[in-house]
Amino acid sequence: MSTAATTHETEARANARMIARLYFRILPIQVVLMVIGAVNGLITSFFAGNYVGEVALSAFGLFGPANQLVTAIGTIMLGGSQVLCARFMGMGRNDEMQSVFTLDLLVMTAVSVTATVILLVLGVFDLTAFAASYPEVRASFNQFLIGIAPNMVPFLVGQQLFAFLAFEQQGKRTTMASIVAIVANAFFNWLFVCMMRLDALGLALATSASNWVFLAMLVPYFLTEQAHLRLTLAHAGFRHLKDVVLIGLPGALVSGYMTLRGLIVNGLVMAHVGAVGLSAFTAANSLLNIFWAVPAGIQATARILFSMYIGEEDRRSLADTMGVCLFRALPIVIVMAAGIILLAVPFSDIFYRDTAQPVFQMTVQAFRILPLCMPLSTICMCFVAYGQSSGKQAVIHVDTVFDGVICVAGFSALLIPAMGIDGLYWANVLNGVVCVAIFLIYAIIANRRLPRSVEELMVIPEGFGAPDTDRLDISIQTMEDVLSTSEKVEAFCRAHGVGDRESYYGALCMEEMAGNIVDHGFAKDRKKHAVDVRVVYKPEMLVLRIKDDCVPFDPAERAKLLDPNDPFRNVGIRLVYQIADRIDHRFTLGLNVLTMFIKLQDADETVNP
């Protein structure tokens, strides 16, 4: 292998390692967001199964499709807003980030208030015959709706705020808010269900009260000076509403389709198995939803990074992010699914103590079959995240229709009459197989052959980002690397016909700023750091980007603090600000990103520095 090829491979590995560190720094926050609802659902199921009975648990299960419908709207706004915010972040357009954030909060507040009113009307006036035909189940369902109605505001608005804390790197706050919310839910369930004997109403009221506590933990941060994202009513980005909806719609349609799917499947189960089958399926899902938080977090993290790198027009980092999803995150899901299968019986004991009951065996089967869906769904969710970020609407919509309705409902209709409740479980597994096949077939059609790389599997457009010939990527770890990088930058510029002066200035800017990071940023802690350098040649502009995972450092703020009477202090920063035509800095997702722009004059100009 040639020296150039070896160097290129080393740089690629360094870039992939930096992305992996960033990915697994964001992932826990996204997983925790999903876990909160899942754990609270498990707590509700536990109290329903042990202190209320199968009727209340069925009422909880019947609310699933309605909850998915409401959540679908939140998913539209959250998915679209996160994509746009991350994309604007990659472009360095912070004002636009604020506008989209404000738009998201305003819309979700209006939606949550509307949902509250609708649920109250349905429950109070007994308008739920379409979902529950048995009088006893319907009465319990009505009570549940009345109690869950106040949950809409804290649930939907809190979901948005919590997700955006990933942009703020507020890991401790998210952990504390999550713990408090879960403890509050357990306490309120004990109070309303065990002590006050409110049955289904108590189950719902406990969820509502705990989510109000959760929201109260989140709001104060966004009112502080340190928050980058704030509610700015004067600059609400309503002009972005269409883009937000179009981007978020495919992911939300899954929830909408799952509402329809849930109604179909519930009808099939009630007709061929009975309420006992629905209870087993609901109980198993209430625990599995905790584990589903990991694939969902993987998807949300990937969507943020995909969007940011699309904003940066960074082709290699897009592929590296997908590589992290498939080769580092997916194995975690596989191991987790295997563990669930092995623990099927103990997990079933949580809900039903009598092992001789049919509902117990049905629940055990759920834990043995449904986890097989997880690795397949994780693959699909990663490609859906990329499709949302890159605007591949057609294939996302196809996958959404098959995943949301056609496969599960169709396979269930075929299998449940013959296999009972096991038919529903296997229908979900077959659904995962079909959805993975959809993305593979799409890649084969687009490439006109089997994909040979992650880039081809993703179908990244040929013209996206700067071509390899007009881009220089380097990873810096030592001061020696800084000096050699300066030489490479100057040689890269001259090879593209850039004038002597701009070539020298570009190398000098890179050397000064990267050297400052190695000298000072690396010494701030004992962690291992790297500096990711990218130089992009454009006919009218030389773009130099430096990315590092050290402590926040904005050279513009340092430049403002410099003593004008001491011209020899921090002369490097002074010089860079005199040379570059524009300098942008941002610290988001735990990374400093410094971008310098140098306008190019006549390419044939040869002025010595």
DAVEN-V786573 format. One record per residue. N is the residue number from 0. RES is the residue in one small letter. SS is DSSP state (H for helix, E for strand, L for the rest). PHI is phi as a letter, one per 40 degrees, with the letter a starting at -180 (999 if undefined). NEAR is the number of other C-alpha atoms within 8 Angstrom. Layout:
{{N	RES	SS	PHI	NEAR} {N	RES	SS	PHI	NEAR}}
This chain:
{{0	m	L	999	4} {1	s	L	c	5} {2	t	H	c	6} {3	a	H	c	6} {4	a	H	c	8} {5	t	H	c	9} {6	t	H	c	8} {7	h	H	c	8} {8	e	H	c	8} {9	t	H	c	8} {10	e	H	c	11} {11	a	H	c	8} {12	r	H	c	8} {13	a	H	c	10} {14	n	H	c	12} {15	a	H	c	12} {16	r	H	c	8} {17	m	H	c	9} {18	i	H	c	12} {19	a	H	c	10} {20	r	H	c	8} {21	l	H	c	10} {22	y	H	d	13} {23	f	H	c	8} {24	r	H	c	7} {25	i	H	c	12} {26	l	H	d	11} {27	p	H	d	9} {28	i	H	c	14} {29	q	H	c	15} {30	v	H	c	13} {31	v	H	d	13} {32	l	H	d	14} {33	m	H	c	14} {34	v	H	c	12} {35	i	H	d	11} {36	g	H	c	8} {37	a	H	c	13} {38	v	H	c	13} {39	n	H	c	12} {40	g	H	c	10} {41	l	H	c	11} {42	i	H	c	11} {43	t	H	c	11} {44	s	H	c	13} {45	f	H	c	10} {46	f	H	c	13} {47	a	H	c	15} {48	g	H	c	13} {49	n	H	b	9} {50	y	H	b	8} {51	v	H	b	13} {52	g	L	h	9} {53	e	H	c	10} {54	v	H	c	10} {55	a	H	c	15} {56	l	H	c	14} {57	s	H	c	13} {58	a	H	c	14} {59	f	H	c	12} {60	g	H	c	10} {61	l	H	c	11} {62	f	H	c	10} {63	g	H	d	10} {64	p	H	d	12} {65	a	H	c	9} {66	n	H	c	8} {67	q	H	c	12} {68	l	H	c	11} {69	v	H	c	9} {70	t	H	c	11} {71	a	H	d	13} {72	i	H	c	10} {73	g	H	c	13} {74	t	H	c	12} {75	i	H	d	16} {76	m	H	c	13} {77	l	H	c	12} {78	g	H	c	12} {79	g	H	c	15} {80	s	H	c	13} {81	q	H	c	11} {82	v	H	c	15} {83	l	H	c	12} {84	c	H	c	12} {85	a	H	c	14} {86	r	H	c	14} {87	f	H	c	14} {88	m	H	c	13} {89	g	H	c	13} {90	m	H	c	9} {91	g	L	g	9} {92	r	L	b	9} {93	n	H	c	8} {94	d	H	c	6} {95	e	H	c	10} {96	m	H	d	14} {97	q	H	c	14} {98	s	H	c	13} {99	v	H	c	15} {100	f	H	d	13} {101	t	H	c	15} {102	l	H	d	12} {103	d	H	d	12} {104	l	H	c	11} {105	l	H	c	8} {106	v	H	c	8} {107	m	H	c	12} {108	t	H	c	11} {109	a	H	c	8} {110	v	H	c	9} {111	s	H	c	12} {112	v	H	c	10} {113	t	H	c	8} {114	a	H	c	11} {115	t	H	d	13} {116	v	H	c	9} {117	i	H	c	8} {118	l	H	c	12} {119	l	H	c	11} {120	v	H	c	9} {121	l	H	c	12} {122	g	H	c	15} {123	v	H	c	8} {124	f	L	c	6} {125	d	L	f	9} {126	l	L	b	8} {127	t	L	b	11} {128	a	L	c	8} {129	f	L	c	6} {130	a	L	b	8} {131	a	L	b	11} {132	s	L	c	8} {133	y	L	c	6} {134	p	H	d	7} {135	e	H	c	7} {136	v	H	c	13} {137	r	H	c	14} {138	a	H	c	9} {139	s	H	c	13} {140	f	H	c	17} {141	n	H	d	13} {142	q	H	c	11} {143	f	H	c	16} {144	l	H	c	15} {145	i	H	c	13} {146	g	H	c	14} {147	i	H	c	14} {148	a	L	d	13} {149	p	L	c	8} {150	n	H	c	14} {151	m	H	c	13} {152	v	H	c	12} {153	p	H	c	13} {154	f	H	c	11} {155	l	H	c	13} {156	v	H	c	13} {157	g	H	c	13} {158	q	H	d	11} {159	q	H	c	12} {160	l	H	c	10} {161	f	H	c	11} {162	a	H	c	11} {163	f	H	c	9} {164	l	H	c	12} {165	a	H	c	13} {166	f	H	c	7} {167	e	H	c	11} {168	q	L	f	10} {169	q	L	b	8} {170	g	H	c	9} {171	k	H	c	6} {172	r	H	c	8} {173	t	H	c	12} {174	t	H	c	10} {175	m	H	c	8} {176	a	H	c	11} {177	s	H	c	12} {178	i	H	c	8} {179	v	H	c	10} {180	a	H	c	13} {181	i	H	c	12} {182	v	H	c	8} {183	a	H	c	11} {184	n	H	c	14} {185	a	H	c	11} {186	f	H	c	8} {187	f	H	c	14} {188	n	H	c	16} {189	w	H	c	10} {190	l	H	c	9} {191	f	H	c	15} {192	v	H	c	16} {193	c	H	c	9} {194	m	H	c	7} {195	m	L	c	8} {196	r	L	f	8} {197	l	L	c	9} {198	d	H	f	11} {199	a	H	c	15} {200	l	H	c	14} {201	g	H	c	15} {202	l	H	d	17} {203	a	H	c	13} {204	l	H	c	12} {205	a	H	c	13} {206	t	H	c	15} {207	s	H	c	15} {208	a	H	c	12} {209	s	H	c	13} {210	n	H	c	13} {211	w	H	c	11} {212	v	H	c	11} {213	f	H	c	14} {214	l	H	c	12} {215	a	H	c	8} {216	m	H	c	8} {217	l	H	c	13} {218	v	H	d	9} {219	p	H	d	8} {220	y	H	c	7} {221	f	H	c	10} {222	l	H	b	8} {223	t	L	c	7} {224	e	L	c	5} {225	q	L	c	4} {226	a	L	c	10} {227	h	L	c	6} {228	l	L	b	9} {229	r	L	b	10} {230	l	L	c	9} {231	t	L	b	9} {232	l	H	c	6} {233	a	H	c	4} {234	h	H	b	8} {235	a	L	d	11} {236	g	L	c	11} {237	f	H	c	8} {238	r	H	c	5} {239	h	H	c	8} {240	l	H	d	9} {241	k	H	c	7} {242	d	H	c	8} {243	v	H	c	14} {244	v	H	c	11} {245	l	H	c	9} {246	i	H	c	14} {247	g	H	c	16} {248	l	H	d	11} {249	p	H	d	14} {250	g	H	c	13} {251	a	H	c	14} {252	l	H	c	11} {253	v	H	d	13} {254	s	H	c	13} {255	g	H	c	12} {256	y	H	c	12} {257	m	H	c	12} {258	t	H	c	13} {259	l	H	c	10} {260	r	H	c	12} {261	g	H	c	10} {262	l	H	c	10} {263	i	H	c	9} {264	v	H	c	11} {265	n	H	d	9} {266	g	H	c	8} {267	l	H	c	12} {268	v	H	c	15} {269	m	H	c	11} {270	a	H	c	7} {271	h	H	b	9} {272	v	L	b	11} {273	g	L	h	9} {274	a	H	c	9} {275	v	H	c	10} {276	g	H	c	13} {277	l	H	c	13} {278	s	H	c	13} {279	a	H	c	13} {280	f	H	c	11} {281	t	H	c	11} {282	a	H	c	12} {283	a	H	c	12} {284	n	H	c	8} {285	s	H	c	13} {286	l	H	c	12} {287	l	H	c	10} {288	n	H	c	11} {289	i	H	c	12} {290	f	H	c	10} {291	w	H	c	10} {292	a	H	c	14} {293	v	H	c	11} {294	p	H	d	13} {295	a	H	c	13} {296	g	H	c	16} {297	i	H	d	15} {298	q	H	c	13} {299	a	H	c	10} {300	t	H	c	12} {301	a	H	c	15} {302	r	H	c	15} {303	i	H	c	11} {304	l	H	c	12} {305	f	H	d	14} {306	s	H	c	16} {307	m	H	c	15} {308	y	H	c	14} {309	i	H	c	14} {310	g	H	c	13} {311	e	H	c	9} {312	e	L	f	9} {313	d	L	b	11} {314	r	H	c	12} {315	r	H	c	6} {316	s	H	c	11} {317	l	H	d	12} {318	a	H	c	11} {319	d	H	c	11} {320	t	H	c	15} {321	m	H	c	11} {322	g	H	c	10} {323	v	H	c	13} {324	c	H	d	12} {325	l	H	c	10} {326	f	H	b	8} {327	r	H	b	9} {328	a	H	c	10} {329	l	H	d	12} {330	p	H	d	9} {331	i	H	c	8} {332	v	H	c	13} {333	i	H	c	10} {334	v	H	c	8} {335	m	H	c	9} {336	a	H	c	12} {337	a	H	c	9} {338	g	H	c	8} {339	i	H	c	11} {340	i	H	c	11} {341	l	H	c	7} {342	l	L	b	9} {343	a	H	d	12} {344	v	H	c	7} {345	p	H	d	7} {346	f	H	c	10} {347	s	H	c	13} {348	d	H	c	10} {349	i	L	c	8} {350	f	L	b	11} {351	y	L	b	11} {352	r	L	c	7} {353	d	L	c	6} {354	t	L	c	9} {355	a	L	c	6} {356	q	L	c	7} {357	p	H	d	8} {358	v	H	c	11} {359	f	H	c	15} {360	q	H	c	10} {361	m	H	c	13} {362	t	H	c	13} {363	v	H	d	12} {364	q	H	c	10} {365	a	H	c	13} {366	f	H	c	16} {367	r	H	c	11} {368	i	H	b	12} {369	l	L	d	12} {370	p	L	c	12} {371	l	H	c	9} {372	c	H	c	11} {373	m	H	c	13} {374	p	H	c	11} {375	l	H	c	11} {376	s	H	c	12} {377	t	H	c	14} {378	i	H	d	11} {379	c	H	c	12} {380	m	H	c	11} {381	c	H	c	14} {382	f	H	c	10} {383	v	H	c	11} {384	a	H	c	13} {385	y	H	c	13} {386	g	H	c	12} {387	q	H	c	16} {388	s	H	c	13} {389	s	H	b	9} {390	g	L	g	7} {391	k	L	c	9} {392	q	H	c	9} {393	a	H	c	6} {394	v	H	c	10} {395	i	H	c	12} {396	h	H	c	9} {397	v	H	c	8} {398	d	H	c	11} {399	t	H	c	13} {400	v	H	c	11} {401	f	H	c	11} {402	d	H	c	13} {403	g	H	c	15} {404	v	H	b	13} {405	i	H	d	9} {406	c	H	c	14} {407	v	H	c	15} {408	a	H	c	12} {409	g	H	c	9} {410	f	H	c	12} {411	s	H	c	13} {412	a	H	c	9} {413	l	H	c	9} {414	l	H	c	12} {415	i	H	d	15} {416	p	H	d	9} {417	a	H	c	7} {418	m	H	b	8} {419	g	L	g	12} {420	i	H	c	11} {421	d	H	c	11} {422	g	H	c	15} {423	l	H	c	14} {424	y	H	c	11} {425	w	H	c	10} {426	a	H	c	14} {427	n	H	c	12} {428	v	H	c	12} {429	l	H	c	11} {430	n	H	d	12} {431	g	H	c	13} {432	v	H	c	9} {433	v	H	c	9} {434	c	H	c	13} {435	v	H	c	12} {436	a	H	c	8} {437	i	H	c	9} {438	f	H	c	12} {439	l	H	c	9} {440	i	H	c	8} {441	y	H	c	9} {442	a	H	c	15} {443	i	H	c	11} {444	i	H	c	8} {445	a	H	c	7} {446	n	H	c	10} {447	r	L	g	7} {448	r	L	a	6} {449	l	L	c	7} {450	p	L	c	10} {451	r	L	b	6} {452	s	L	a	6} {453	v	H	c	10} {454	e	H	c	8} {455	e	H	c	11} {456	l	H	c	10} {457	m	H	c	10} {458	v	L	f	9} {459	i	L	c	8} {460	p	L	d	5} {461	e	L	d	4} {462	g	L	c	6} {463	f	L	c	9} {464	g	L	g	7} {465	a	L	c	11} {466	p	L	c	8} {467	d	H	d	6} {468	t	H	c	5} {469	d	H	b	10} {470	r	E	b	11} {471	l	E	b	12} {472	d	E	b	9} {473	i	E	b	9} {474	s	E	b	11} {475	i	E	b	12} {476	q	L	b	9} {477	t	L	b	7} {478	m	H	c	10} {479	e	H	c	6} {480	d	H	c	9} {481	v	H	c	12} {482	l	H	c	9} {483	s	H	c	8} {484	t	H	c	13} {485	s	H	d	12} {486	e	H	c	9} {487	k	H	c	8} {488	v	H	c	14} {489	e	H	c	12} {490	a	H	c	9} {491	f	H	c	9} {492	c	H	c	12} {493	r	H	c	11} {494	a	H	c	7} {495	h	L	c	8} {496	g	L	g	8} {497	v	L	c	14} {498	g	L	c	16} {499	d	H	d	12} {500	r	H	c	10} {501	e	H	c	10} {502	s	H	c	14} {503	y	H	c	10} {504	y	H	c	9} {505	g	H	c	13} {506	a	H	c	13} {507	l	H	c	10} {508	c	H	d	11} {509	m	H	c	13} {510	e	H	c	12} {511	e	H	c	11} {512	m	H	c	11} {513	a	H	c	11} {514	g	H	c	10} {515	n	H	c	9} {516	i	H	c	12} {517	v	H	c	13} {518	d	H	c	9} {519	h	H	b	8} {520	g	H	c	10} {521	f	H	c	13} {522	a	H	c	8} {523	k	H	c	8} {524	d	L	a	5} {525	r	L	c	6} {526	k	L	c	5} {527	k	L	c	5} {528	h	L	b	9} {529	a	L	a	11} {530	v	E	b	14} {531	d	E	c	12} {532	v	E	b	13} {533	r	E	b	11} {534	v	E	b	12} {535	v	E	b	11} {536	y	E	c	11} {537	k	E	b	8} {538	p	L	d	5} {539	e	L	b	7} {540	m	E	a	10} {541	l	E	b	13} {542	v	E	b	12} {543	l	E	b	13} {544	r	E	b	11} {545	i	E	b	14} {546	k	E	b	11} {547	d	E	a	12} {548	d	L	b	10} {549	c	L	c	12} {550	v	L	c	7} {551	p	L	d	8} {552	f	L	a	6} {553	d	L	b	8} {554	p	H	c	8} {555	a	H	c	7} {556	e	H	c	7} {557	r	H	c	8} {558	a	H	c	9} {559	k	H	c	6} {560	l	H	c	6} {561	l	L	c	9} {562	d	L	c	7} {563	p	L	c	5} {564	n	L	c	4} {565	d	L	b	7} {566	p	L	c	7} {567	f	L	c	5} {568	r	L	c	7} {569	n	L	f	7} {570	v	H	c	8} {571	g	H	c	8} {572	i	H	c	11} {573	r	H	d	9} {574	l	H	c	8} {575	v	H	c	12} {576	y	H	c	10} {577	q	H	c	7} {578	i	H	c	9} {579	a	L	c	11} {580	d	L	c	10} {581	r	E	a	8} {582	i	E	b	10} {583	d	E	b	8} {584	h	E	b	12} {585	r	E	a	10} {586	f	E	b	10} {587	t	E	a	10} {588	l	L	f	10} {589	g	L	g	10} {590	l	E	b	12} {591	n	E	c	16} {592	v	E	b	11} {593	l	E	b	11} {594	t	E	b	11} {595	m	E	b	12} {596	f	E	b	12} {597	i	E	b	13} {598	k	E	c	8} {599	l	L	c	12} {600	q	L	c	7} {601	d	L	d	7} {602	a	L	c	8} {603	d	L	c	7} {604	e	L	c	9} {605	t	L	b	7} {606	v	L	b	7} {607	n	L	c	5} {608	p	L	c	5}}
